[in-house]
Each structure stands twice: as structure tokens, then as C-alpha cells.
Amino acid sequence: MSETEHTEQAEQAGRAEQAGRAGSADRPGSGPTLLSLLTLAGDFVVPGRLAPGGADRPVSRLVVLDELEPPASQGDLLVAVGVDPHTEEAGALLRRAGEAGAAAVLFRPVETGSGNEALGAAAAEAGTAVLFRSRWTDWPTVIGILHAGLSVTPEPRIAGVPLGDLPQLAKAIALRVGGSVTIEDTAYNVLAYSPIGQDVDWVRIWTILGQKPPAHRRDDLRNAGFDRDLLRSDRVLHRKAQGEAPERLIVLVRAGDVPLGSIWVAAEGERPLDTPANREALRAAAREAVAHLLHDRARREGQDRLLLEAVRGLLDGQGSAELLAARTGLPAAERCAVLSVGAGPGGPQDVRARGRLVDAAFRHCTGRGEVSVVVPSARGVLVLLGGLAKDPVRARERVGLLAGSLARELSRQLGLRVRVGVGEVQDRLDGAPESRRTAELALGGLLFGRSAPDVARVGEVADAVALLHFADALRAARQLPVETPVTRLLASTRKAEVPLVDTLGAFLDQPGEKARAAEALGVARSTYAHRLDQTVVRESGIDLDDPDARLLAQLQLLLLRRSVADEG
């Protein structure tokens, strides 16, 4: 799951809490059953103990516990966010829930131990189901999924397609409406499609091959305001035929106020598509599709989260290469390498910017046929490459070529300067932590160095890496016991129009060559010399002929530059 999706689900969780508390307490027979809700939630929720008949009990609303709110009522699903399931408080909560007729209580992940026996006994006494949040997810995600699941209205025809079987669902919708169907998520990624007929619809074919509509097609839809219209509408939308692209009917699939995706139906042959009967059939299909898309999203996000945990565990030196190989297809016994990708001075700090970097890196690697996994990191993303050539020279060349193309293409796409630290190739997948270490060091040197290239291995930016190491080690000594020329100059610079620190820095960078320092700053030599001799020396009191004074100034300016890079 990307960091953008996580933010959206956190917002949904807030809405879920409000909706749950505002829900009516006098409709105990309404809503889905606990079993159907758990089925939709997939691996997000782990059933603990179900009371007799508890799986078939209807759930009327979702309630996030709050001491200031009224007590639970019939059919509630209580979300015990702040309650430790190992405490007596949890048992007391279960007993109160049972007295009120609540359907279930959802706790945070439970640890093994004797406390579980007490919880089970309290659940048996209360007659209320006990549920646990999965270890690999969080409260906003679970609350958002459950809230969306409460809005699903089961229909008899949904039984015709196994829950979550989106290809079969697409085929069923195509037969019902009479057209070619694609089911897409909210980012237009193709989730499923009906079999391709005899009529050639190149937009659909390229959409299926690329797993999302072509870029120019998405731009046209966005420029026409179609994205906005689709997200705001509960109706079936119609797009007229354009050139070789036939007419289409489109409907949003929504669980309550949570958009899940869309269904696109393209006309086939001469049969008219935009008819009242087809519109009604597509509306019904959208209602039926809610449960399927919810279940599919829970399944995919669960798999994605487990995959990310496995990759991060291995890269941190704590995971299993064999487990990761089983989940990703990365060969455990073949060469691997890690790329550390960052954008800007200190990496993309904005959640959406980081999400764009992850998506762009993933698309670029898969588009080049690389066996890879992309995960977010503190500076940007980490790319784990597997299945590299047996010949170490060829493997090293391939990794370098990919790093160069990543830097160029992502810089173009994102409008940022993207740099890539190249980790050393390792013989086996379990060597990934060492490759990650060298890749991160290289990226740190690239981001810290002033004249660094966009792509490098750690040995190619060794000076910058070493300086960065010294800068980090000297951070604790920033608060010096005495005032120095640089601290005086910093205080003076705040009042002056000309950056005096840059003037001093240019002199130190150009080993005493005032002419080259002036050229580096883009000022006249006479202007630079006067500013250095008359202003910098006077304000700071520095003795430019003293090697110790120059060394101290360089170290302090190094720390200053490091602070600026971190803030960037």
C-alpha cells in the first residue's frame, strides 16, 4: 500500500467514526451479518471467539469507543482502540457489550499468554464475538474497510460469482449489458476485464496490455473534467464514440462515501449501448460489485503489506531470503543488488510526492522487465533487484544502466532532480542488507556533495560520504563554548543584504584564489575582494592566514550545509 492510500484511509476512518456514532441504534435487524462483514474485510480482521450464532448476527453500525459517548446498543460492532486486550478492562468491556446486545468487540492485535484465557472466558460469558486487528495493518485502515463494508447491500444475484472473482464478474457484467467490460480501481489500474471479442477496440486493447488506459487517454479524460464528474456522480455516464473508439458506459463503484473503482462497458458491433435497460443493468452491477471490490482490495492490500514487511525485514538484516523469494519470485540463490533513490536535497517529504516516486520507480523497473521490488524509504525508495546475471561484471553493468535510466526518467516525470545510490552486487539474495547499506551511503554522498553526479556507487563519492560521516559526528559539538568567526558572521549576515557566509565559503573552497571564488559567485573580482577583505574579515575577525582558523570555519560551514540539506 502506498503512503497516499494510507492518508486517504485515515480520513475515511474519521468519517467512519462520525458515521458510526450518528448511526441509529433502533435498527437491530439492519445491515450485513458479522460473517459477511468479516468475509469482506479479509485478512484485516482476525476472528477470536464467535458466540453461538454470532456469525449470523446483523451488524447495524460501527462505534469507535469513547467514554463520553452513550453505551453500546443492539447490533453494534465496538472498536476498542485504546483498550489492552490483556487487561481486566477488556473483560469488563466484553461483559457490558454482551448486556447491550452488541454483535462484536474489535481489539488490537493480541499477544500470546495467560491473559487470553481470561478474555475468552469473558467472551463466552458475554455471548459477544471477539475480533482482533491484524498485526500488519492499522486502525484507520481497518475502520475504513469495515465502514465501507457496512454500506454493502447484499443482492441475490451476487451469489452467481464467487466473492472476489473479478474476471468472472467482468464476464457476467459483459453478458448482462452486452458490451466489453473492464473493471478499474480509482487510479484507472485494470483489475479485470471480459474476454476480448472480434471487434477491434484499440483503446481497450492498449488499456489491457498496459494495465491502465494510455497516458494520452487519461490526459484527455482529466482535461475534460471526466475524473471529477465520475467521482461526484451516482449515475451511469456516457461517452460518445470517438474515431475508432466505440461509445462507452461508465459507472462508479462506491461503498457508502468510499470510491472503490469503476466499471467501463464498450459497445460491440452495431448494437446500441446507451439504452435505459443497459443503464439500469449497469447500476445493478455496480451495487453487486461493491462486495467484490472490497474483498479484492482487502486481499491485495493484505498481500502488499505482507510483501513490504518481508522486503523491509530482509533489507534490515532481520528477515528471511527464502520467505521473500517465495512471496516475490526473486531467486534466493542468484545475484541481487539494491538501489537507493532520492529526490531533492533531503528526499520527498510530502506523502503524495513520495507516493509518486514509488509508483514511478515501480513502473520504470517493471517496464524494463526487471525482477524487482520497490519499497518506500526515509529518503525516497529502495529498489531490490534480483535474478541478476551470473557473471558479476555483467550484473554490475546492468544495475548501473538501470540506475542511470531511473535517474533520468524519474527526473523527467517528477520535475525534480532524482539521484540514485547504487549498491554493490551480492552473490545471493541474503546479501541484500549489505547492498542496501552501500546504496544508502552512496545516496547520502550524492545528496550531500555539491558537485556530485546523479548516479554513483559508494566508492565514487567516498569523499562526500566521509565528510557526511564527520558532519554527523560533529553535530553534538554545535554548541561551542566560545564565539567563533563563523558564528559572528552568521549573526551579521542576518542584517546584511549580501550573504557573507557564501563569500567566506567560496574563498575556502577555492584554496585562497580570490579570482576563482569571485567567478564561482558570479561577481566582479574587485567587488568580491572588497567584500571579503573589508566586510567578512571585519565582521567575523577571522585570520585567513591561520590554517586552524580556516579548518574550524570549514567544519562549521560543513555542519551548516548539512542542516540545510536535512531541512530540504
VEXBA-866212 format. One line per field, with one value per residue (C-alpha): x, y, z; residue in three letters. Coordinates in steps of 0.2 Angstrom, whole numbers, padded with zeros to 4 digits. Layout:
c1 <- X,...
c2 <- Y,...
c3 <- Z,...
type <- ALA,...
***
This chain:
c1 <- 0000,0006,0008,-0006,-0018,-0014,-0018,-0035,-0040,-0035,-0048,-0060,-0058,-0063,-0078,-0082,-0081,-0093,-0105,-0104,-0109,-0123,-0130,-0147,-0147,-0165,-0162,-0155,-0161,-0152,-0135,-0124,-0121,-0105,-0099,-0102,-0093,-0078,-0078,-0077,-0063,-0052,-0036,-0038,-0048,-0044,-0059,-0055,-0070,-0088,-0103,-0116,-0125,-0114,-0108,-0125,-0129,-0133,-0121,-0130,-0116,-0098,-0094,-0076,-0076,-0077,-0080,-0091,-0102,-0118,-0116,-0116,-0133,-0140,-0130,-0115,-0098,-0087,-0069,-0059,-0044,-0037,-0041,-0027,-0035,-0024,-0032,-0047,-0054,-0056,-0066,-0077,-0080,-0085,-0097,-0105,-0106,-0115,-0128,-0131,-0133,-0118,-0113,-0094,-0079,-0063,-0047,-0029,-0018,-0016,0000,0001,-0001,-0012,-0022,-0030,-0039,-0047,-0053,-0060,-0069,-0077,-0082,-0091,-0100,-0105,-0110,-0102,-0089,-0071,-0061,-0043,-0035,-0022,-0004,0002,-0012,-0018,-0033,-0038,-0036,-0047,-0060,-0061,-0063,-0077,-0086,-0086,-0092,-0107,-0114,-0114,-0132,-0131,-0142,-0147,-0138,-0121,-0121,-0118,-0100,-0088,-0083,-0068,-0068,-0066,-0063,-0079,-0088,-0082,-0088,-0105,-0107,-0102,-0116,-0129,-0126,-0120,-0103,-0084,-0080,-0065,-0065,-0053,-0048,-0048,-0031,-0038,-0027,-0036,-0042,-0051,-0059,-0070,-0064,-0059,-0072,-0069,-0072,-0055,-0056,-0038,-0041,-0047,-0033,-0019,-0028,-0027,-0010,-0003,-0014,-0021,-0028,-0014,-0007,-0015,-0031,-0030,-0025,-0040,-0052,-0044,-0044,-0062,-0066,-0072,-0062,-0072,-0089,-0086,-0082,-0096,-0110,-0121,-0127,-0121,-0110,-0110,-0095,-0099,-0089,-0073,-0064,-0061,-0065,-0084,-0096,-0094,-0105,-0096,-0102,-0093,-0092,-0095,-0096,-0105,-0094,-0079,-0075,-0068,-0066,-0076,-0084,-0082,-0093,-0088,-0100,-0098,-0104,-0119,-0129,-0134,-0126,-0134,-0151,-0162,-0161,-0142,-0140,-0151,-0142,-0125,-0132,-0137,-0120,-0111,-0121,-0116,-0098,-0096,-0093,-0082,-0070,-0070,-0065,-0052,-0045,-0043,-0034,-0022,-0018,-0015,-0003,0005,0008,0015,0026,0033,0036,0045,0056,0060,0064,0077,0084,0086,0095,0081,0071,0072,0078,0069,0052,0054,0059,0043,0032,0040,0048,0065,0078,0086,0102,0105,0114,0105,0108,0099,0096,0093,0083,0080,0074,0079,0091,0084,0071,0052,0045,0027,0017,0010,0027,0034,0020,0023,0041,0037,0024,0036,0050,0040,0033,0050,0058,0043,0043,0061,0057,0067,0064,0062,0053,0051,0048,0047,0062,0067,0075,0063,0063,0073,0073,0078,0084,0085,0089,0105,0117,0129,0144,0147,0154,0138,0127,0136,0134,0115,0112,0122,0112,0096,0101,0105,0089,0079,0088,0084,0066,0060,0068,0058,0042,0043,0051,0064,0082,0082,0098,0102,0114,0120,0123,0136,0130,0129,0130,0114,0098,0103,0117,0103,0106,0125,0120,0107,0120,0132,0117,0111,0129,0131,0114,0119,0135,0126,0114,0127,0141,0140,0147,0141,0133,0116,0121,0136,0142,0149,0167,0164,0158,0169,0175,0157,0152,0167,0163,0145,0150,0161,0147,0135,0148,0151,0133,0134,0148,0137,0135,0153,0159,0166,0160,0169,0171,0158,0145,0149,0147,0130,0124,0130,0123,0105,0106,0116,0109,0124,0127,0143,0144,0144,0158,0169,0164,0169,0186,0189,0183,0195,0211,0214,0211,0200,0198,0191,0180,0173,0169,0160,0149,0146,0153,0166,0184,0186,0168,0172,0189,0182,0168,0180,0193,0183,0167,0169,0186,0179,0163,0170,0188,0194,0213,0213,0231,0229,0226,0217,0205,0202,0199,0187,0177,0176,0170,0156,0151,0150,0138,0128,0127,0121,0107,0101,0101,0091,0078,0077
c2 <- 0000,0016,0031,0042,0027,0027,0045,0043,0029,0039,0052,0039,0032,0049,0049,0031,0036,0050,0040,0026,0037,0045,0029,0024,0012,0007,-0004,-0020,-0031,-0020,-0021,-0036,-0050,-0052,-0066,-0056,-0041,-0052,-0060,-0043,-0037,-0052,-0053,-0036,-0043,-0060,-0068,-0073,-0081,-0081,-0083,-0097,-0090,-0074,-0076,-0073,-0059,-0042,-0028,-0011,0001,0004,0013,0019,0018,0035,0037,0052,0043,0033,0015,0001,-0004,-0019,-0024,-0013,-0018,-0009,-0004,-0004,0007,0011,-0005,-0018,-0035,-0042,-0032,-0033,-0018,-0028,-0042,-0028,-0021,-0038,-0040,-0023,-0026,-0043,-0035,-0022,-0035,-0029,-0040,-0040,-0031,-0027,-0026,-0023,-0037,-0049,-0057,-0075,-0078,-0082,-0066,-0073,-0086,-0073,-0064,-0080,-0083,-0066,-0068,-0084,-0076,-0061,-0070,-0057,-0060,-0056,-0049,-0044,-0032,-0040,-0036,-0029,-0016,-0001,0007,0019,0006,-0007,0006,0012,-0005,-0010,0006,0003,-0015,-0009,0000,-0016,-0022,-0040,-0044,-0062,-0061,-0059,-0077,-0081,-0075,-0081,-0067,-0058,-0066,-0050,-0059,-0069,-0053,-0044,-0058,-0058,-0040,-0041,-0054,-0044,-0027,-0033,-0025,-0027,-0024,-0018,-0015,-0002,0005,0023,0026,0018,0002,-0013,-0025,-0037,-0037,-0048,-0059,-0048,-0050,-0050,-0031,-0021,-0008,-0001,0009,-0006,-0017,-0005,-0002,-0021,-0023,-0008,-0012,0005,0017,0025,0041,0052,0045,0048,0066,0069,0062,0073,0089,0086,0085,0067,0062,0075,0070,0052,0054,0065,0056,0041,0040,0030,0041,0040,0044,0045,0036,0045,0039,0021,0020,0015,0023,0018,0017,0020,0019,0022,0008,0016,0009,0022,0038,0027,0026,0008,0009,0010,-0002,0003,-0005,-0003,-0006,-0021,-0021,-0012,-0015,0001,0003,0018,0011,0013,-0006,-0006,0009,0000,-0016,-0007,0002,-0015,-0022,-0008,-0012,-0030,-0026,-0017,-0033,-0040,-0024,-0023,-0041,-0039,-0023,-0031,-0046,-0036,-0023,-0038,-0046,-0029,-0026,-0043,-0041,-0024,-0032,-0046,-0034,-0022,-0036,-0043,-0026,-0023,-0039,-0047,-0056,-0072,-0073,-0089,-0081,-0066,-0077,-0087,-0071,-0062,-0074,-0066,-0080,-0084,-0091,-0078,-0062,-0046,-0028,-0013,0005,0019,0033,0050,0067,0084,0089,0078,0067,0070,0074,0076,0060,0062,0066,0050,0040,0047,0042,0024,0022,0029,0019,0003,0007,0010,-0006,-0017,-0009,-0014,-0032,-0031,-0044,-0031,-0025,-0006,0000,0017,0023,0038,0047,0040,0022,0007,-0005,-0023,-0031,-0050,-0063,-0054,-0062,-0075,-0065,-0052,-0039,-0041,-0040,-0024,-0016,-0020,-0012,0003,0005,0004,0016,0029,0027,0028,0045,0052,0046,0050,0067,0070,0063,0071,0088,0085,0081,0062,0054,0035,0027,0010,-0004,-0017,-0033,-0048,-0066,-0071,-0063,-0064,-0052,-0038,-0030,-0026,-0020,-0009,-0002,0003,0010,0021,0028,0032,0041,0051,0056,0061,0072,0080,0083,0099,0094,0076,0067,0059,0041,0034,0019,0022,0022,0036,0048,0042,0060,0066,0050,0053,0071,0067,0055,0068,0081,0069,0065,0084,0088,0086,0099,0113,0122,0128,0136,0151,0163,0159,0170,0159,0162,0181,0181,0172,0185,0198,0190,0191,0210,0212,0211,0201,0183,0185,0166,0162,0174,0166,0148,0152,0158,0142,0131,0139,0137,0156,0160,0176,0177,0159,0162,0178,0168,0155,0168,0177,0194,0205,0202,0219,0218,0201,0206,0221,0211,0198,0210,0224,0216,0197,0199,0215,0207,0190,0194,0178,0177,0170,0166,0155,0136,0132,0146,0141,0122,0127,0138,0124,0112,0124,0128,0109,0107,0122,0114,0098,0106,0115,0098,0090,0103,0102
c3 <- 0000,-0005,0008,-0002,0001,0019,0021,0012,0023,0039,0033,0029,0047,0054,0044,0049,0067,0065,0054,0067,0081,0071,0066,0073,0087,0084,0069,0076,0061,0048,0040,0034,0046,0055,0044,0028,0035,0041,0023,0015,0027,0023,0032,0040,0055,0064,0072,0090,0098,0090,0101,0097,0082,0082,0064,0058,0069,0059,0062,0062,0065,0069,0085,0090,0109,0118,0137,0133,0121,0126,0130,0116,0109,0099,0084,0087,0082,0095,0090,0106,0100,0117,0127,0130,0127,0141,0155,0166,0157,0141,0150,0158,0141,0134,0148,0145,0127,0129,0141,0127,0113,0104,0089,0092,0100,0090,0099,0094,0090,0104,0111,0117,0136,0150,0148,0133,0143,0154,0138,0131,0147,0147,0129,0132,0147,0137,0122,0111,0097,0100,0085,0083,0071,0060,0066,0049,0047,0057,0065,0051,0038,0047,0052,0034,0027,0040,0037,0019,0021,0032,0017,0006,0002,-0002,-0018,-0023,-0039,-0031,-0027,-0046,-0045,-0031,-0020,-0026,-0043,-0053,-0070,-0068,-0063,-0078,-0089,-0080,-0082,-0101,-0104,-0095,-0103,-0120,-0121,-0117,-0099,-0089,-0070,-0064,-0047,-0043,-0051,-0068,-0065,-0073,-0061,-0073,-0090,-0100,-0115,-0130,-0144,-0163,-0164,-0163,-0150,-0149,-0133,-0124,-0131,-0126,-0109,-0105,-0111,-0101,-0086,-0087,-0101,-0112,-0105,-0118,-0115,-0096,-0100,-0111,-0098,-0085,-0096,-0100,-0081,-0083,-0067,-0057,-0064,-0061,-0043,-0040,-0049,-0044,-0062,-0077,-0088,-0107,-0118,-0137,-0150,-0154,-0170,-0169,-0151,-0148,-0136,-0118,-0102,-0086,-0068,-0051,-0038,-0021,-0004,0006,0003,-0001,-0020,-0024,-0043,-0059,-0072,-0091,-0104,-0123,-0137,-0148,-0166,-0171,-0156,-0147,-0130,-0122,-0118,-0102,-0100,-0101,-0089,-0076,-0078,-0076,-0060,-0053,-0057,-0048,-0032,-0034,-0037,-0021,-0011,-0024,-0025,-0006,-0004,-0018,-0011,0006,-0001,-0012,0002,0014,0001,-0002,0016,0020,0005,0011,0028,0021,0010,0024,0036,0024,0020,0039,0041,0051,0038,0028,0010,0007,0013,0002,-0013,-0010,-0010,-0024,-0036,-0033,-0034,-0017,-0025,-0038,-0038,-0031,-0028,-0020,-0027,-0016,-0025,-0018,-0025,-0020,-0006,0008,-0001,-0005,0012,0006,0007,-0011,-0018,-0010,-0017,-0035,-0033,-0028,-0042,-0055,-0049,-0049,-0067,-0074,-0067,-0072,-0089,-0092,-0087,-0071,-0057,-0043,-0028,-0023,-0006,0002,0012,0023,0008,-0006,-0011,-0011,-0026,-0023,-0039,-0041,-0054,-0060,-0072,-0065,-0072,-0059,-0072,-0082,-0067,-0061,-0078,-0079,-0062,-0067,-0083,-0074,-0061,-0074,-0083,-0067,-0063,-0080,-0082,-0064,-0065,-0081,-0074,-0057,-0062,-0048,-0048,-0044,-0038,-0037,-0025,-0032,-0020,-0023,-0032,-0020,-0024,-0016,-0010,0008,0004,0001,0018,0013,-0004,0004,0016,0002,-0009,0006,0009,-0010,-0010,0006,-0003,-0019,-0009,0002,-0012,-0021,-0037,-0037,-0052,-0052,-0050,-0041,-0031,-0014,-0019,-0032,-0019,-0005,0000,0001,0011,0023,0025,0029,0042,0050,0049,0058,0071,0075,0077,0095,0096,0088,0104,0106,0122,0113,0099,0083,0067,0058,0072,0072,0053,0054,0066,0054,0039,0045,0044,0028,0010,0004,0010,0019,0023,0005,0002,0015,0009,-0009,-0003,0007,-0007,-0020,-0009,-0007,-0025,-0025,-0044,-0044,-0029,-0037,-0053,-0043,-0035,-0052,-0045,-0051,-0044,-0036,-0028,-0021,-0015,-0006,0002,0008,0015,0021,0027,0030,0039,0049,0054,0059,0065,0055,0051,0034,0035,0050,0045,0061,0058,0041,0046,0060,0048,0035,0048,0054,0036,0033,0048,0041,0024,0032,0042,0026,0017,0030,0030,0011
type <- MET,SER,GLU,THR,GLU,HIS,THR,GLU,GLN,ALA,GLU,GLN,ALA,GLY,ARG,ALA,GLU,GLN,ALA,GLY,ARG,ALA,GLY,SER,ALA,ASP,ARG,PRO,GLY,SER,GLY,PRO,THR,LEU,LEU,SER,LEU,LEU,THR,LEU,ALA,GLY,ASP,PHE,VAL,VAL,PRO,GLY,ARG,LEU,ALA,PRO,GLY,GLY,ALA,ASP,ARG,PRO,VAL,SER,ARG,LEU,VAL,VAL,LEU,ASP,GLU,LEU,GLU,PRO,PRO,ALA,SER,GLN,GLY,ASP,LEU,LEU,VAL,ALA,VAL,GLY,VAL,ASP,PRO,HIS,THR,GLU,GLU,ALA,GLY,ALA,LEU,LEU,ARG,ARG,ALA,GLY,GLU,ALA,GLY,ALA,ALA,ALA,VAL,LEU,PHE,ARG,PRO,VAL,GLU,THR,GLY,SER,GLY,ASN,GLU,ALA,LEU,GLY,ALA,ALA,ALA,ALA,GLU,ALA,GLY,THR,ALA,VAL,LEU,PHE,ARG,SER,ARG,TRP,THR,ASP,TRP,PRO,THR,VAL,ILE,GLY,ILE,LEU,HIS,ALA,GLY,LEU,SER,VAL,THR,PRO,GLU,PRO,ARG,ILE,ALA,GLY,VAL,PRO,LEU,GLY,ASP,LEU,PRO,GLN,LEU,ALA,LYS,ALA,ILE,ALA,LEU,ARG,VAL,GLY,GLY,SER,VAL,THR,ILE,GLU,ASP,THR,ALA,TYR,ASN,VAL,LEU,ALA,TYR,SER,PRO,ILE,GLY,GLN,ASP,VAL,ASP,TRP,VAL,ARG,ILE,TRP,THR,ILE,LEU,GLY,GLN,LYS,PRO,PRO,ALA,HIS,ARG,ARG,ASP,ASP,LEU,ARG,ASN,ALA,GLY,PHE,ASP,ARG,ASP,LEU,LEU,ARG,SER,ASP,ARG,VAL,LEU,HIS,ARG,LYS,ALA,GLN,GLY,GLU,ALA,PRO,GLU,ARG,LEU,ILE,VAL,LEU,VAL,ARG,ALA,GLY,ASP,VAL,PRO,LEU,GLY,SER,ILE,TRP,VAL,ALA,ALA,GLU,GLY,GLU,ARG,PRO,LEU,ASP,THR,PRO,ALA,ASN,ARG,GLU,ALA,LEU,ARG,ALA,ALA,ALA,ARG,GLU,ALA,VAL,ALA,HIS,LEU,LEU,HIS,ASP,ARG,ALA,ARG,ARG,GLU,GLY,GLN,ASP,ARG,LEU,LEU,LEU,GLU,ALA,VAL,ARG,GLY,LEU,LEU,ASP,GLY,GLN,GLY,SER,ALA,GLU,LEU,LEU,ALA,ALA,ARG,THR,GLY,LEU,PRO,ALA,ALA,GLU,ARG,CYS,ALA,VAL,LEU,SER,VAL,GLY,ALA,GLY,PRO,GLY,GLY,PRO,GLN,ASP,VAL,ARG,ALA,ARG,GLY,ARG,LEU,VAL,ASP,ALA,ALA,PHE,ARG,HIS,CYS,THR,GLY,ARG,GLY,GLU,VAL,SER,VAL,VAL,VAL,PRO,SER,ALA,ARG,GLY,VAL,LEU,VAL,LEU,LEU,GLY,GLY,LEU,ALA,LYS,ASP,PRO,VAL,ARG,ALA,ARG,GLU,ARG,VAL,GLY,LEU,LEU,ALA,GLY,SER,LEU,ALA,ARG,GLU,LEU,SER,ARG,GLN,LEU,GLY,LEU,ARG,VAL,ARG,VAL,GLY,VAL,GLY,GLU,VAL,GLN,ASP,ARG,LEU,ASP,GLY,ALA,PRO,GLU,SER,ARG,ARG,THR,ALA,GLU,LEU,ALA,LEU,GLY,GLY,LEU,LEU,PHE,GLY,ARG,SER,ALA,PRO,ASP,VAL,ALA,ARG,VAL,GLY,GLU,VAL,ALA,ASP,ALA,VAL,ALA,LEU,LEU,HIS,PHE,ALA,ASP,ALA,LEU,ARG,ALA,ALA,ARG,GLN,LEU,PRO,VAL,GLU,THR,PRO,VAL,THR,ARG,LEU,LEU,ALA,SER,THR,ARG,LYS,ALA,GLU,VAL,PRO,LEU,VAL,ASP,THR,LEU,GLY,ALA,PHE,LEU,ASP,GLN,PRO,GLY,GLU,LYS,ALA,ARG,ALA,ALA,GLU,ALA,LEU,GLY,VAL,ALA,ARG,SER,THR,TYR,ALA,HIS,ARG,LEU,ASP,GLN,THR,VAL,VAL,ARG,GLU,SER,GLY,ILE,ASP,LEU,ASP,ASP,PRO,ASP,ALA,ARG,LEU,LEU,ALA,GLN,LEU,GLN,LEU,LEU,LEU,LEU,ARG,ARG,SER,VAL,ALA,ASP,GLU,GLY
***
